[in-house]
Amino acid sequence: MPELPEVQTVVSQIAEKLKGKQVKGLWSDWQKRIHPSFPIFVKRVKGSHILGTRRFGKHIVIDFDNEYSIVVHLKMTGHFLIKNKTNRNSKAFTEDPVNGYIHHILTFIDDTTLEFSDMRKFGWMQVVETRVVEDLPSIASLGVDALSERFTVSSLQKIIEKRKKKTIGEVLLEQNVIAGIGNIYRSEALFLAHILPWRLTETLSLDEQKELVSAVKKVLRQALRLGGMSDGDFRDTDGKEGRFQETRYVYGRADDSCKKCGTIIVRKKLGQRSAFFCPQCQH
C-alpha cells in the first residue's frame, strides 16, 4: 500500500501538472468505487478548475474552484497517471503492465487525462464540499502527521503514555495515532533508531524516543526525495517507479546481510504484518 512518501509524491505532481485545468468529464468502468454516486460525482466536478491539492495521512485531496473537492484513497494497488499528447504513448504507460489497470479517467478541456490504475480495485474516490473534507470520518480520525511539526518527542511521549503495553512496531502503524507510516517505513525507521519492533513502548528511553522521531522524519524525507518506493504496484504520475528501494536497509531484505554489520536480516510477524530487522544493530 502506498505510504506517506508515495502519496505526497502524487499530491505534489498533480498540483504541478494539473493546477488550473478545467474538467471536461469522467469515465469509469468500476463505478461502485465512485462516491456518493457516479452521476453526482460528474455533476459536481464537470466544468470546474483545479485549485490545488492536499494530503491527509494517506488520503489525496484535490480542491476545485466550485467549493467541491475530490478525496481519494489509493488503497493497496491504486496509483494515478497523468497523460497528455506528448507522453501518452511513452513506454512507461504502454509497456509496464502495472499501469494498464485503468478504471477511472478524469478528462480535462485540453485532453490531458488523470487516470486511476488499480489492479485490485480497492481504491476509491469521493466528491464532497471542500468545507467538510476534514470532517470526513477517515480523515477526522487520523493522528498526528508523521512529517508535521506537531510530531515531536513530546507528542510521542503522550502517545506512549496511553499505550505502555503495546509494541512500538504496532503503535507506529496505528493511523489514528501517527498518520502516514506503513510497514516499509516502520521497519526502516526502527532500524535507523536501533530499536527492535517488538519492544514495549514503556521500555523506550528518552534518548531512544528522540532517535525514533528523528529516524521517522529522516526516512520519510529521504523517500520523498527518491519518489517513494515501488514495492510492487506503486508508480508516480509519469508511470515510473520510485527509487527508495535502492537505499533500504531492512524492509524486504530477509535472509540478506545487513548493510551495516553483515548480520542476516530477519523477518518476523508482528500483529498482522511482517517486521524486518537486524538482530545485531537493533536492541
C-alpha positions in Angstrom: 0.0 0.0 0.0 1.3 3.5 -0.8 2.5 5.2 2.3 3.2 8.9 3.1 6.1 9.5 0.7 4.3 7.8 -2.3 1.0 9.7 -1.6 2.8 13.0 -1.2 4.7 12.4 -4.4 1.4 12.0 -6.2 -0.1 15.1 -4.5 2.8 17.3 -5.5 2.8 16.0 -9.1 -0.9 16.5 -9.6 -0.6 20.1 -8.3 2.3 20.8 -10.5 0.8 19.4 -13.7 -2.9 20.0 -13.3 -3.5 23.2 -11.3 -5.8 25.5 -13.2 -7.1 22.8 -15.6 -10.8 22.6 -16.3 -12.6 19.2 -16.1 -14.4 18.1 -19.2 -15.7 14.7 -18.0 -15.3 11.4 -16.1 -15.3 7.8 -17.4 -15.4 4.8 -15.1 -15.9 1.1 -15.5 -15.9 0.5 -11.8 -18.5 3.0 -10.5 -19.0 1.3 -7.2 -15.8 3.0 -6.0 -17.1 6.4 -7.1 -19.0 8.2 -4.2 -21.6 9.3 -3.5 -22.6 8.1 -7.0 -21.2 8.4 -10.5 -23.8 10.9 -11.7 -23.5 13.1 -8.7 -19.7 13.0 -8.9 -19.7 14.1 -12.6 -22.2 16.8 -11.9 -20.1 18.3 -9.1 -16.7 18.3 -10.9 -17.6 18.9 -14.5 -16.6 22.4 -15.7 -14.7 23.2 -12.5 -11.0 24.1 -12.3 -8.4 22.6 -10.0 -7.2 25.0 -7.4 -4.6 22.7 -5.7 -4.0 19.5 -3.8 -3.6 18.5 -0.2 -2.6 15.3 1.8 -4.1 14.0 5.0 -2.3 10.8 6.1 -2.6 8.6 3.0 -5.6 10.5 1.6 -5.2 12.7 -1.5 -7.5 15.8 -1.7 -8.0 17.7 -5.0 -9.7 21.0 -4.5 -11.8 22.8 -7.1 -12.9 26.3 -7.7 -16.6 25.5 -7.2 -16.1 24.7 -3.5 -16.1 20.9 -4.1 -13.2 18.5 -3.5 -12.3 15.0 -4.6 -11.0 12.8 -1.8 -9.0 9.7 -2.9 -7.5 6.7 -1.1 -5.2 4.6 -3.3 -5.6 1.5 -1.0 -3.4 -1.5 -2.0 -2.6 -1.1 -5.6 -4.0 2.2 -6.8 -2.0 5.0 -8.5 -2.6 8.0 -10.7 -1.2 8.5 -14.2 -1.2 11.9 -15.9 -1.3 11.7 -19.7 -1.1 14.3 -22.4 -0.5 14.4 -26.2 3.3 14.4 -25.7 3.6 11.4 -23.3 0.5 9.3 -23.9 2.5 6.7 -25.9 5.5 6.6 -23.6 7.0 3.2 -22.7 6.1 3.6 -19.1 2.4 3.8 -20.0 2.3 1.2 -22.8 4.8 -1.4 -21.7 4.5 -1.6 -17.9 1.6 -3.9 -17.1 1.1 -2.3 -13.7 0.0 0.9 -15.5 -2.7 -1.0 -17.5 -5.5 -1.4 -15.0 -7.3 1.8 -15.7 -10.7 2.1 -14.1 -11.4 5.8 -13.8 -10.4 8.6 -16.2 -10.8 12.4 -15.4 -10.5 14.3 -18.7 -9.7 18.0 -19.0 -10.6 20.6 -21.6 -7.1 20.3 -23.2 -7.5 16.5 -23.4 -5.0 15.9 -20.6 -6.2 12.9 -18.5 -5.8 11.9 -14.9 -6.1 8.1 -14.9 -6.6 5.8 -11.9 -4.9 2.4 -12.4 -5.8 -0.1 -9.8 -5.2 -3.8 -10.3 -7.2 -4.9 -7.2 -9.8 -2.2 -7.5 -9.9 -1.3 -3.8 -9.1 2.4 -4.2 -12.0 4.9 -4.1 -12.8 8.5 -5.0 -15.4 10.7 -3.3 -16.6 14.2 -4.1 -17.6 16.4 -1.1 -18.0 20.0 -0.3 -14.5 21.4 0.4 -15.6 22.8 3.8 -16.3 19.2 5.1 -13.2 17.5 3.9 -11.5 17.5 7.3 -14.7 16.3 9.0 -14.9 13.0 6.9 -14.6 10.1 9.4 -11.5 8.6 7.7 -9.7 12.0 7.9 -11.0 13.3 11.2 -9.8 10.1 12.9 -6.2 10.5 11.8 -3.5 11.0 14.3 -0.6 13.5 14.1 1.0 13.5 10.7 4.4 11.8 10.8 6.1 14.7 8.8 4.4 17.5 10.5 6.0 19.9 13.1 3.5 18.5 15.6 5.1 15.1 15.6 7.7 15.7 18.3 9.3 13.8 21.2 6.7 15.4 23.4 3.8 14.1 21.2 5.4 10.6 21.1 5.6 10.6 24.9 1.9 11.3 25.1 1.2 8.5 22.7 3.4 6.1 24.7 1.7 7.1 28.0 -1.6 5.7 26.7 -0.1 2.6 25.1 2.6 1.4 27.5 1.9 -2.3 26.9 1.9 -2.1 23.1 4.9 -2.8 21.0 6.4 0.2 19.3 6.2 -1.6 15.9 2.4 -1.8 16.3 1.9 1.7 17.5 3.8 3.2 14.5 1.2 1.6 12.2 -1.9 3.0 14.0 -3.1 5.7 11.7 -5.3 7.2 14.4 -2.2 7.8 16.4 0.5 8.6 13.9 -0.7 9.1 10.3 1.2 8.2 7.2 3.6 5.4 8.3 3.2 1.9 6.8 5.1 -1.3 7.0 8.0 -0.2 4.8 8.9 3.0 6.7 8.1 1.4 10.1 10.8 -1.1 9.5 13.3 1.4 8.1 12.8 4.0 10.9 13.2 1.4 13.7 16.4 0.2 12.1 17.8 3.8 11.9 16.8 4.3 15.6 18.4 0.9 16.6 15.1 -0.3 18.2 13.6 -3.7 17.8 10.0 -3.7 16.6 8.5 -5.7 19.5 9.9 -3.5 22.3 7.1 -2.3 24.5 6.7 1.4 24.3 7.2 1.8 28.0 10.7 0.4 27.7 11.9 3.2 25.4 14.3 5.6 27.0 14.1 9.3 26.3 17.2 9.1 24.1 15.6 6.3 22.1 12.4 8.3 21.7 14.4 11.2 20.3 16.2 8.9 18.0 12.9 7.4 16.8 11.2 10.7 16.0 14.4 11.8 14.1 14.6 8.5 12.2 10.9 8.6 11.2 11.3 12.0 9.7 14.7 11.2 8.1 13.5 8.1 6.3 10.2 9.7 5.1 12.1 12.8 3.8 14.6 10.6 2.0 11.8 8.5 0.5 10.1 11.7 -0.7 13.3 12.8 -2.4 13.5 9.5 -4.2 9.9 9.5 -5.3 8.8 6.8 -2.8 9.2 3.1 -3.1 7.8 0.8 -5.7 7.4 -2.4 -3.7 5.1 -4.0 -6.3 2.4 -1.7 -7.8 3.2 1.9 -7.0 4.1 4.3 -9.8 4.2 8.0 -10.0 2.1 10.1 -12.3 4.6 9.6 -15.1 4.2 5.8 -14.7 7.7 5.4 -13.2 8.9 3.5 -10.2 10.2 5.3 -7.1 13.8 4.7 -6.1 13.7 4.3 -2.4 14.0 0.5 -2.7 17.6 1.1 -3.8 18.5 2.5 -0.4 16.5 0.4 2.1 18.3 -1.3 4.9 15.9 -4.0 6.1 12.5 -3.9 4.5 12.0 -6.8 2.1 15.6 -8.0 2.7 15.1 -11.1 4.9 18.0 -13.5 4.7 20.3 -10.8 3.1 23.2 -9.4 5.0 22.8 -6.2 7.0 24.5 -3.3 5.1 26.0 -2.0 8.4 27.2 -5.1 10.3 26.8 -8.1 8.0 24.3 -9.9 10.2 21.4 -11.7 8.4 18.2 -9.6 8.3 15.2 -11.3 9.9 11.6 -11.2 9.0 9.1 -11.8 11.8 5.3 -11.5 12.2 4.1 -8.6 14.4 0.4 -8.5 14.6 -0.9 -9.0 11.0 2.2 -7.6 9.3 5.8 -8.7 8.8 8.5 -6.7 10.5 12.1 -6.7 9.2 15.1 -6.0 11.5 18.7 -6.6 12.2 19.2 -8.6 15.4 22.6 -7.1 15.9 22.0 -3.4 15.1 18.7 -3.2 16.9 18.0 -3.7 20.6 
